[in-house]
Structure formats: structure tokens, C-alpha cells
Amino acid sequence: MNWDVIIKWLPRLADGALLTLELVAIAVVAGLILAVPLGIARASRHWYVRAFPYGYIFFFRGTPLLVQLFLVYYGMAQFDVIRKGPLWPYLRDPYWCAIITMTMHTAAYIAEILRGAIQAVPHGEVEAARALGMSRTQTLFYIILPRAVRIGLPAYSNEVILMLKASALASTITLLELTGMARTIIARTYLPVEIFFAAGMFYLLIAFFLVRGFRLLERWLRVDATQAR
Amino acid sequence: MTLDLYGFGPALAAGTFMTIKLALSALSLGLVLGLLGALAKTSPYKPLQWLGGSYSTIVRGVPELLWVLLIYFGTVNLMRSLADLLGVESLELNAFAAGTIALGLCFGAYATEVFRGAILAIPRGHREAGLALGLSKGRIFWRLIMPQMWRVALPGLGNLFMILMKDTALVSVIGLEEIMRRSQIAVTASKQPFTFYMVAAFIYLGLTILAMIGMHYLEKRASRGFVRSTT
């Protein structure tokens, strides 16, 4: 193991790690925002409301993220309408393609988590809210969603870790995030073991701090208190 | 668009076959690794527990793509010294072997947790009953624990297998000619990226559906004798 090389390239790897963090942070937050209506619609009583989120979730969970990335980054160029459209400067840029794809990908998973959480809210609590005279919307926003957030939070933290690992795929569309940066450095130094090892350590470190952070968030939201039976 | 996809239909079919082959071989390796990891984690010996624990933690914390790249590009020197040792002209890991090892390693790390949960779900009394009957440790594991463990572990393993099948796309990065690589080649020739990546997406969807049907059948078979309670 050539430690000098690792130390020499550590700042560049840290730059890559910053881009990784940026991609993941934007994707999981934007994905969450997109997932809230999707998840609520997915848990609907009416089949015609359920149908679209069902298809969306099925497609995004059934195909690899790599295919989805390529569909957005390379696939969109096939259509002249898009190439002449106002969104082309964004769809041409690998950064925005990665963000769009990762957001849509993770939204499908988070929506499914949210559906599970909504359905896990004890029915008695919903009935109690209705008996107190709350409207359906009020019940949703004051009773069901706050409960569902606490039920779904552990699964959401898992999803964030999975997205951290999935962000490595952005390197395939030329983005220089942690994995992409490592591959660039290796092309220069021909030391794959050392550099990939260092990149792996970065991922482990980020995952470690994310797990810690979510544990604090769970304590702050008092998740364990709501789970006492 | 015709059904033969500008003449790339057979190539994509061959790619699909390669993807299935890769998924199944990674599954076999991963199941063995997962079983070993779970046995290590549930063993009474501290060093083994530590080994199993660090295997599953470290492998799960690093992206699958990084494992694929590390094992493909990182083993070149190792293989060269191994070739020197054996006195062979040259020895290298091809993309298929590297992909199998990398994906099997990742599958095994997750499967460790699934198997561990399944082992812990078997009542302690069953093991004690085996001991009382004078069965050896190995026999208790193979004849008592394993058959019952499968039933508990199957749903979790099914989920992992679907994830594994989608992860096979990553091996295209090191040039294995599976669905994604074949689609890329087709795109280069035909300049129809959306069409071909969409076809690839639908092939993966089809494989996922097939795996779901297979899992349903296996779960039904594994829970023979266990009547699911209905009201």
C-alpha cells in the first residue's frame, strides 16, 4: 500500500466527496418533496388515483438506475423537440441529468416507504380524529402524516444511505464525484487499489455520519416514544 | 421500429442471457458468503463474530460500482504475482468473474443479515432437542436449522435477488456484454439512444416480473405444511 499517493490525492478526493454529498442531499430532499403527493396518492382509496403512482413506482423500482441515467442523459437527445426546447441547456448537462434522474429514482422508493407508513398508522387513531370532527384533509395533515413520518423515518434513513451508494453511478455520465474522481486519479497514477481504497473509506465515513445524524433526528422526533406498545 | 430492432434483437437476447447467467452465478456465491457470514455472526466465538460483523458493515457501506471497479482493476497485480507463483504465462480476471465476485460479495453482505435474522427466528428449543437426541452440531445445522431457516429467509432473499439483478447493469462499466453493454453498442450504431435504453429498461422489468413469479412459487413451496391463517 502506497500511503504517500493516498495522502497526495486526498484533497482531490475530498472535492469529489463534496460533489457526492451535494448530489445526494439535493436528490433525497427533492425526492422527498416529490414523494409526498405520490405516496399519498398511492395510499388512496380510489383505484384511478392509485394507478399513476403505481406505474411510476413500478417502473423506477423495476429498472436499474444506470438505465434511467442513460435514458435521461443520452436518450433525450433523440428527440428534436427536446433539443430545440427551452430545457435543453439543463438536459445537456450531466450534473442536472444526474440530479433529475436520482431525484425521480429515489422519489419512487420514498413514495413506497410513505405508503407503507401511512398504511401502518393505527386505524383507531384515524377514526378518533374523524369522531372529533376533523375533516379528511385535517386528519391527513394533523394525524396521519405526522405519525407516518415517524414510522417511515428509519426506512428513509436506509434510503439515504442507498442513494449515497447509488450516486457512484453519476461517474458513468462523466461527473467527477467521489468515484469519478477516483477513476480520473487512477488514470493518472495507475494505482487502482490505493485510490479505490481511499474512496471506499470516504464512503464509509459519510455513511457513518449519516447514520449518526439520523439517530439524532429520531431522538429529536421522539420516534421511540410513538412506538411503545 | 420493427421487432428485430434494426437487427440488434439477437444481440440484445444474447445480452439478456448473459445478465441471467451473471445474476445466477453471483447469487450462488452470495448465498454461500451470506450463510458463512451469518454463521460467523451468530457463533459463540468473539473473533468470528467480529469477522462476520466487519464483513457485512464494510461491504454494505461502499458502493457496488466501486466494488466492481476495485475487483476488476485492483486484482491485476495480484493475479500477475499469482501467475508468477504458478509459473503460468498470464493470468487475469475476466469481466464475468470480476462481476460475479463483486456482486456476490455485496449480495453476501446483505444476505448475512437476512440469514442471521432467520437463524435467530428458530426457537432455541429445536437446537436443544437436537442435542438431546445426540445429533452432532453439523447435523443439527443441516437437518434442523437450515430447512426451517429457508422459509423465514426467502422473502428477504427475494428482495435481495431483485436488487442483484438490477446491479448486474453495473458490470457493463467493465465491458461485460450484458444487456446494457449491448444496448450501448446498438446506440452507437443506430443513433437511437432513447429507443434502445427503453428496450433495455423493459427487459429488466420483464426479468423482475419473472423473478417475482419465481419467488412466489418458491415461497409457496417453502411454506408447505404451514397453513397461513385466514379469518
Interface residues (C-beta under 8 A of the other chain):
Chain A: F58 F59 G62 T63 P64 L65 L66 V67 Q68 F70 L71 Y74 G75 M76 A77 Q78 F79 I161 L164 K165 A166 S167 A168 L169 S171 T172 T179 A182 R183 I186 P192 V193 F196 F197 A199 G200 Y203 L204 A207 F208
Chain B: I58 G61 V62 P63 E64 L65 L66 L69 L70 F73 G74 V76 N77 K166 D167 T168 A169 L170 S172 V173 M180 S183 Q184 V187 K191 Q192 P193 F194 T195 Y197 M198 A200 A201 Y204 L205 T208 I209
